[in-house]
């Protein structure tokens, strides 16, 4: 029986600076969305892949930061989850190649590669099921976020070709991501450009892939070619200064998009897989709040038992999609939702109103306080009759209000469209 492994790229502390102050003491991949760590959502999707042997997390955080989580999730899912620490950043493809011997321990027939900061429905089993037998390497995943109902586009034409894989695309804000052109009939990837300055296409790469082990050969060829070019050109000192590519990219730093997707586009090697389901990239706290809501909405179909309920009699009144940790204490007169996630040991007082927010561990929201479009950091406190709110523009820098860890908002204080650093007290 052929085995499959999954690799999730989690980055490191030099990444995710736009996620501050929420990433000061907690690695971004472990920040909770819909009550679960960010990385938990792609891991849960991987668990549904048939014949999955192992899941690998690759990044350059210290191992101690992932030890507890990796142990816990391995026991919960009954499948090995391992964290592999890079000695330095190697790029999205280079990191995969750096650990190739470990990844190939089970001799898998296919290797999934996912980015941790991608939010989508992760239809991995469908991608694998549509992987053409003659193909050698890659699948990319396509989407159109305008319709939450998934639509799988036929890839029968793809199966007539001997390609390396396939890509997921969307027409939304394409210039912010890698744009690609695909044949409308065969779905072959014809052209790929990473974050172009001018319009190329309304299809974008969404950062979800499945490869065969031949991907390692392709990555090795990039490294070898780069080394050969450097040796052959014998650049002068002046030429070296004028060549940022040769100066900035070491031999073992290989990017999946520019170094693998672009060169193989148009060579009957890459094809596309399309869905109409939701997709977002989680680069900022604002987008994390939006994506928490998307995952909560998905729970209706995948994990309805995780959603809270209540009509305001014996328990709080729940509106829309809400997650409440079992250890949280919520007063029956509180009104919660929609799009609210309440973490462990949170205390919500009488008359509190929560809308569109993430309340992190050990927070206290006192009587008659209101929190709207905000993230409230660990061990913070919001006083009686206080308001913490924002406009709710997920893409704006101050579109949501963020309270860092251990922030105290005293009674009858209003905080609007603000980012508050940890250990601050707001009293007026």
C-alpha positions as CSV (number, residue, x, y, z in Angstrom):
1,X,0.0,0.0,0.0
2,X,1.5,3.3,-1.0
3,X,2.0,5.8,1.8
4,X,1.7,9.6,1.8
5,X,3.4,12.2,4.0
6,X,2.6,15.8,4.7
7,X,4.9,18.8,5.2
8,X,3.7,22.1,6.7
9,X,6.1,25.1,6.5
10,X,5.8,27.1,9.7
11,X,8.5,29.8,9.2
12,X,10.3,31.2,12.2
13,X,10.7,34.2,14.5
14,X,12.2,36.4,11.8
15,X,9.0,35.9,9.9
16,X,5.6,37.1,10.9
17,X,6.7,40.5,12.2
18,X,3.4,42.0,11.0
19,X,1.7,39.7,13.5
20,X,3.1,41.6,16.5
21,X,2.3,42.2,19.3
22,X,0.5,38.8,19.3
23,X,3.7,36.9,18.3
24,X,6.0,38.4,21.0
25,X,5.7,35.4,23.3
26,X,3.7,32.9,21.1
27,X,4.9,31.5,17.8
28,X,2.5,32.6,15.1
29,X,1.7,29.0,14.0
30,X,0.4,28.4,17.6
31,X,-1.8,31.5,17.7
32,X,-5.4,30.2,18.1
33,X,-8.0,30.6,15.3
34,X,-11.5,29.3,16.1
35,X,-10.1,27.9,19.4
36,X,-7.3,25.8,17.7
37,X,-3.7,26.7,16.9
38,X,-3.3,28.1,13.4
39,X,-1.2,25.1,12.4
40,X,-3.9,22.7,13.8
41,X,-6.3,23.4,10.9
42,X,-3.9,22.1,8.1
43,X,-2.8,19.3,10.4
44,X,-6.5,18.2,10.9
45,X,-7.0,18.3,7.1
46,X,-3.9,16.2,6.6
47,X,-5.3,13.6,9.0
48,X,-8.0,12.9,6.5
49,X,-5.6,11.8,3.7
50,X,-5.7,8.1,3.1
51,X,-2.6,6.1,4.0
52,X,-1.0,9.1,5.7
53,X,2.3,8.0,7.4
54,X,3.6,11.1,9.1
55,X,3.2,14.9,9.3
56,X,6.3,17.1,9.4
57,X,6.4,20.7,10.6
58,X,9.5,22.5,9.1
59,X,10.7,25.9,10.4
60,X,13.4,27.6,12.4
61,X,11.7,28.3,15.7
62,X,13.4,26.7,18.7
63,X,12.3,23.1,19.1
64,X,11.2,23.7,22.7
65,X,8.5,26.1,21.4
66,X,6.8,23.2,19.6
67,X,7.6,20.2,21.8
68,X,4.4,20.3,23.9
69,X,2.1,20.9,21.0
70,X,3.7,18.3,18.7
71,X,3.4,15.7,21.5
72,X,-0.3,16.6,22.2
73,X,-1.4,16.6,18.6
74,X,0.3,13.3,17.9
75,X,-1.6,11.7,20.8
76,X,-4.8,13.3,19.8
77,X,-4.7,12.3,16.1
78,X,-2.9,9.0,16.6
79,X,-0.4,9.8,13.9
80,X,3.2,10.9,14.2
81,X,3.8,14.7,14.0
82,X,7.4,15.8,14.0
83,X,9.0,19.3,14.2
84,X,12.1,19.6,12.1
85,X,14.2,22.7,12.8
86,X,16.2,24.3,10.0
87,X,19.7,25.6,10.8
88,X,18.8,28.7,8.7
89,X,16.1,29.6,6.2
90,X,16.4,27.5,3.1
91,X,13.3,28.8,1.2
92,X,10.0,27.0,0.6
93,X,11.6,24.3,-1.6
94,X,15.0,24.3,0.0
95,X,13.6,23.5,3.4
96,X,11.8,20.5,1.9
97,X,15.1,19.3,0.2
98,X,17.1,19.9,3.4
99,X,15.1,17.2,5.2
100,X,14.6,14.9,2.2
101,X,16.1,11.8,3.9
102,X,13.8,12.1,6.9
103,X,10.8,12.9,4.7
104,X,11.5,9.8,2.6
105,X,11.9,7.4,5.6
106,X,8.5,5.7,4.8
107,X,9.2,5.7,1.0
108,X,6.0,7.8,0.3
109,X,4.5,7.9,-3.2
110,X,3.3,11.5,-2.6
111,X,4.4,14.4,-0.5
112,X,1.9,17.2,0.4
113,X,3.4,20.6,1.0
114,X,1.3,23.3,2.8
115,X,2.0,26.8,4.1
116,X,0.9,27.3,7.7
117,X,-0.5,30.7,7.1
118,X,-3.0,29.6,4.5
119,X,-6.6,29.5,5.5
120,X,-8.8,27.3,3.3
121,X,-10.9,24.1,3.4
122,X,-7.8,22.0,2.4
123,X,-9.4,19.5,0.0
124,X,-6.3,17.3,0.1
125,X,-8.0,14.0,-0.5
126,X,-9.7,15.3,-3.6
127,X,-6.3,16.7,-4.8
128,X,-4.7,13.3,-4.3
129,X,-7.6,11.5,-5.9
130,X,-7.2,13.6,-9.0
131,X,-3.5,13.2,-9.2
132,X,-2.8,11.6,-12.6
133,X,-0.9,8.3,-12.5
134,X,1.7,9.3,-15.1
135,X,2.5,12.5,-13.3
136,X,5.8,13.0,-11.7
137,X,5.7,15.9,-9.3
138,X,3.5,18.8,-8.3
139,X,-0.1,19.9,-7.7
140,X,-1.0,23.5,-6.8
141,X,-4.5,24.3,-5.5
142,X,-6.9,26.8,-7.1
143,X,-9.8,28.7,-5.5
144,X,-12.4,31.3,-6.1
145,X,-13.5,32.9,-2.8
146,X,-16.6,34.4,-4.2
147,X,-18.5,31.2,-3.6
148,X,-18.1,29.2,-0.4
149,X,-19.6,26.1,-2.0
150,X,-16.8,24.0,-3.3
151,X,-16.8,23.4,-7.1
152,X,-14.3,20.9,-8.4
153,X,-13.3,21.5,-12.0
154,X,-12.8,18.3,-14.1
155,X,-9.2,17.4,-14.6
156,X,-9.8,14.5,-16.9
157,X,-7.9,16.4,-19.6
158,X,-4.9,16.5,-17.3
159,X,-4.8,12.8,-17.0
160,X,-4.0,12.5,-20.7
161,X,-0.7,14.3,-20.1
162,X,2.4,13.2,-18.4
163,X,2.9,16.2,-16.0
164,X,4.5,17.0,-12.7
165,X,1.5,18.4,-10.9
166,X,-1.3,21.0,-10.4
167,X,-2.1,24.7,-8.9
168,X,-5.1,26.4,-6.8
169,X,-6.2,29.9,-8.1
170,X,-8.5,32.9,-7.4
171,X,-9.5,36.1,-9.1
172,X,-9.4,38.1,-5.8
173,X,-6.5,40.6,-5.3
174,X,-4.3,38.5,-7.6
175,X,-1.6,41.1,-7.8
176,X,-0.7,40.4,-4.1
177,X,0.2,36.8,-4.9
178,X,1.8,34.7,-7.6
179,X,-0.3,35.0,-10.8
180,X,-0.6,32.3,-13.3
181,X,-2.1,31.6,-16.7
182,X,-3.7,28.2,-17.3
183,X,-5.1,26.5,-20.4
184,X,-8.9,26.8,-20.1
185,X,-9.4,23.2,-21.5
186,X,-6.4,21.1,-20.3
187,X,-5.8,23.2,-17.1
188,X,-2.1,23.2,-17.9
189,X,-0.1,25.8,-16.1
190,X,1.3,27.9,-19.0
191,X,2.9,30.9,-17.2
192,X,3.7,31.8,-13.6
193,X,4.9,35.1,-12.2
194,X,5.4,35.9,-8.5
195,X,3.7,39.2,-7.4
196,X,3.9,40.9,-10.8
197,X,3.8,44.7,-11.0
198,X,1.4,44.6,-13.9
199,X,-1.7,42.5,-14.6
200,X,-0.9,39.0,-15.8
201,X,-4.0,36.9,-14.9
202,X,-6.8,36.6,-12.4
203,X,-5.6,33.3,-11.2
204,X,-3.3,33.0,-8.2
205,X,-1.2,30.3,-6.5
206,X,-2.6,29.5,-3.0
207,X,0.3,27.6,-1.4
208,X,-1.1,24.0,-1.2
209,X,0.7,21.3,-3.2
210,X,1.2,17.6,-3.6
211,X,4.4,16.2,-5.1
212,X,6.0,12.9,-6.0
213,X,9.5,12.3,-4.7
214,X,10.8,13.6,-8.1
215,X,10.4,17.1,-6.7
216,X,13.8,16.5,-4.9
217,X,15.5,16.0,-8.3
218,X,14.0,19.3,-9.5
219,X,15.2,21.2,-6.4
220,X,18.7,19.6,-6.7
221,X,18.9,20.7,-10.3
222,X,18.2,24.3,-9.3
223,X,21.0,24.3,-6.7
224,X,23.4,22.6,-9.2
225,X,22.6,25.1,-11.9
226,X,23.1,28.0,-9.6
227,X,26.5,26.7,-8.5
228,X,27.5,26.1,-12.1
229,X,26.5,29.6,-13.2
230,X,28.5,31.1,-10.4
231,X,31.6,29.1,-11.3
232,X,31.3,29.8,-15.0
233,X,30.7,33.5,-14.9
234,X,33.7,34.4,-12.7
235,X,32.1,37.7,-11.9
236,X,34.3,40.7,-11.2
237,X,33.8,42.6,-7.9
238,X,31.7,45.3,-9.8
239,X,29.5,42.7,-11.5
240,X,28.9,41.0,-8.2
241,X,27.7,44.2,-6.6
242,X,25.4,44.7,-9.6
243,X,23.9,41.2,-9.4
244,X,21.6,41.0,-6.3
245,X,20.5,37.5,-7.3
246,X,23.9,36.0,-7.1
247,X,24.6,37.9,-3.9
248,X,21.3,37.3,-2.1
249,X,20.5,33.6,-3.0
250,X,22.9,31.0,-1.7
251,X,23.0,27.6,-3.4
252,X,20.8,25.9,-0.9
253,X,18.1,28.6,-0.8
254,X,15.5,27.5,-3.3
255,X,12.1,29.1,-3.7
256,X,9.2,26.9,-4.8
257,X,7.5,29.7,-6.8
258,X,10.3,31.5,-8.7
259,X,12.7,28.5,-8.9
260,X,10.3,25.6,-9.5
261,X,6.9,26.8,-10.7
262,X,8.1,29.4,-13.2
263,X,10.7,27.3,-15.0
264,X,8.4,24.3,-15.4
265,X,5.3,26.4,-16.5
266,X,4.4,25.8,-20.2
267,X,6.3,22.5,-20.4
268,X,3.3,20.2,-19.9
269,X,4.5,19.5,-16.4
270,X,2.2,21.5,-14.2
271,X,-1.6,21.6,-14.1
272,X,-4.3,23.3,-12.0
273,X,-6.9,22.1,-9.6
274,X,-9.8,24.5,-9.0
275,X,-12.3,25.0,-6.2
276,X,-14.8,27.7,-5.4
277,X,-14.2,27.4,-1.6
278,X,-12.8,30.1,0.6
279,X,-9.1,31.0,0.8
280,X,-7.1,33.6,2.7
281,X,-3.5,34.2,3.7
282,X,-2.9,35.0,7.3
283,X,-0.2,37.7,7.5
284,X,-1.7,40.1,10.0
285,X,-3.9,40.0,13.2
286,X,-6.7,41.5,11.2
287,X,-6.7,38.6,8.8
288,X,-6.4,36.1,11.7
289,X,-9.7,37.4,13.0
290,X,-11.3,37.0,9.6
291,X,-9.9,33.5,9.2
292,X,-11.1,32.5,12.7
293,X,-14.6,33.4,11.5
294,X,-14.1,31.3,8.3
295,X,-13.0,28.3,10.3
296,X,-15.9,28.7,12.7
297,X,-18.3,28.8,9.7
298,X,-16.6,25.6,8.4
299,X,-17.2,23.9,11.8
300,X,-20.9,23.8,11.0
301,X,-20.2,21.1,8.4
302,X,-17.0,19.5,9.7
303,X,-17.1,19.8,13.6
304,X,-20.5,21.1,14.7
305,X,-19.8,19.7,18.2
306,X,-17.2,22.4,18.6
307,X,-19.7,25.2,18.2
308,X,-21.4,26.7,21.3
309,X,-25.1,27.0,21.7
310,X,-27.4,28.8,24.2
311,X,-30.6,30.8,24.3
312,X,-29.9,33.0,27.4
313,X,-31.9,31.0,29.9
314,X,-29.4,28.6,31.6
315,X,-26.5,29.6,29.4
316,X,-25.4,32.7,27.5
317,X,-27.2,33.8,24.4
318,X,-25.3,32.6,21.4
319,X,-25.6,34.3,18.0
320,X,-24.0,32.7,14.9
321,X,-20.8,30.7,15.0
322,X,-19.1,30.8,18.4
323,X,-16.4,28.6,20.1
324,X,-16.2,28.5,23.9
325,X,-13.4,26.5,25.6
326,X,-14.9,24.1,28.2
327,X,-12.9,25.8,31.0
328,X,-14.3,29.2,30.2
329,X,-17.0,30.7,32.5
330,X,-19.6,32.8,30.7
331,X,-22.5,34.4,32.6
332,X,-26.0,33.4,31.4
333,X,-26.9,37.1,30.7
334,X,-24.0,37.6,28.4
335,X,-24.6,37.7,24.6
336,X,-21.9,36.2,22.4
337,X,-21.5,36.2,18.6
338,X,-21.2,36.0,15.8
339,X,-17.6,35.1,15.0
340,X,-16.3,34.8,18.6
341,X,-13.7,32.5,19.9
342,X,-13.2,32.2,23.7
343,X,-10.1,30.5,25.0
344,X,-9.2,28.6,28.2
345,X,-10.0,30.0,31.6
346,X,-11.7,33.1,30.3
347,X,-14.3,34.8,32.6
348,X,-17.1,36.7,31.0
349,X,-19.3,38.7,33.4
350,X,-23.0,39.6,33.4
351,X,-24.4,41.7,30.6
352,X,-21.2,41.4,28.4
353,X,-21.6,41.7,24.6
354,X,-18.9,40.1,22.4
355,X,-19.0,40.4,18.6
356,X,-16.3,39.4,16.1
357,X,-13.5,38.8,18.5
358,X,-10.9,36.4,19.8
359,X,-10.5,36.3,23.6
360,X,-7.3,34.6,24.6
361,X,-6.4,32.5,27.7
362,X,-7.0,33.8,31.2
363,X,-8.8,37.0,30.1
364,X,-11.5,38.6,32.3
365,X,-14.3,40.6,30.7
366,X,-16.2,42.3,33.5
367,X,-19.9,43.2,33.8
368,X,-21.6,45.1,30.9
369,X,-18.3,45.5,28.9
370,X,-18.5,45.4,25.1
371,X,-15.8,43.9,22.8
372,X,-16.3,44.3,19.0
373,X,-13.9,43.5,16.2
374,X,-11.0,43.0,18.6
375,X,-8.4,40.5,19.8
376,X,-7.9,40.5,23.6
377,X,-4.4,39.2,24.6
378,X,-3.6,36.6,27.3
379,X,-4.2,37.5,30.9
380,X,-5.8,40.9,30.0
381,X,-8.7,42.4,31.9
382,X,-11.5,44.6,30.6
383,X,-13.3,46.6,33.3
384,X,-17.0,47.2,33.9
385,X,-18.9,49.2,31.3
386,X,-15.8,49.5,29.1
387,X,-15.8,49.2,25.3
388,X,-13.0,47.7,23.2
389,X,-13.9,48.0,19.5
390,X,-12.8,48.8,16.0
391,X,-14.3,49.3,12.5
392,X,-13.7,45.7,11.4
393,X,-11.7,46.4,8.3
394,X,-9.5,43.3,8.3
395,X,-7.0,44.7,5.7
396,X,-6.4,48.0,7.5
397,X,-3.6,48.4,10.0
398,X,-6.0,49.7,12.7
399,X,-9.0,47.9,11.3
400,X,-9.3,45.8,14.5
401,X,-8.3,46.6,18.0
402,X,-5.5,44.5,19.6
403,X,-4.7,44.3,23.3
404,X,-1.4,42.7,23.9
405,X,-0.7,40.3,26.8
406,X,-1.6,41.4,30.3
407,X,-3.3,44.7,29.3
408,X,-5.6,46.2,31.9
409,X,-8.5,48.3,30.7
410,X,-10.1,49.9,33.7
411,X,-13.8,50.6,34.3
412,X,-15.7,52.9,31.9
413,X,-12.8,53.2,29.4
414,X,-13.3,53.3,25.6
415,X,-10.6,51.9,23.3
416,X,-11.2,52.3,19.6
417,X,-9.1,51.3,16.6
418,X,-5.9,50.8,18.7
419,X,-3.0,48.5,19.1
420,X,-2.0,48.3,22.8
421,X,1.4,46.8,23.7
422,X,1.7,44.2,26.5
423,X,1.6,45.1,30.2
424,X,-0.1,48.5,29.7
425,X,-2.9,50.0,31.8
426,X,-5.5,52.1,30.2
427,X,-7.4,54.3,32.7
428,X,-8.9,57.1,30.6
